[in-house]
Amino acid sequence: LSSSTADGASSTGNTWLRFRGGLKWRFLPGDEKGPILALTGDIGMDTFSFDIAGALAASVPTVEYQYLRAGGEVRLPLGPVAFELGGGYRGLLGIGETGNRFTNPQALAFDAMAGFVVMLPAGFEARLSADYTRVFYAFAPVLGDAYVAGGMVDEMLGARVGVAYVY
């Protein structure tokens, strides 16, 4: 990944690291061929940083979101294929440099996921999905602050391709 100013005069490399682990409780509200619902609870971290930001450092801070997440998912089987849809609320435990840069930062985060699953033999599945995370900020600037903003939005879009074993 890399970032640059609008005029292309300054650029730098980026690092995006994402980790999440947790528990998922699945249940069938009807028969085995019907939809599957799930409740999820996770802990995770998203970090987006600049290698050597230079002139960009004053414009865009690095972020490091640590969070506890509560969410839900639905899986709709359609023969050998299934459609999955999910989302969750991320209770932010930390926001990184952005929290140090602005006065009285308040942040809320939500995510959503959509994907397709193809059932393979012996309990395996091929999966293709996309996810979207949005973090909303509100700040309370005071006279003399080096950085002044009333709010900010951070968005992350990801895609995954994988194989899973379901037992």
Beta strands, then each sheet from edge to edge (+ up, - down):
strand 1: 2-4
strand 2: 11-27
strand 3: 36-50
strand 4: 63-78
strand 5: 81-94
strand 6: 106-119
strand 7: 124-138
strand 8: 151-165
sheet 1: 1+ 2- 3+ 4- 5+ 6- 7+ 8-
end
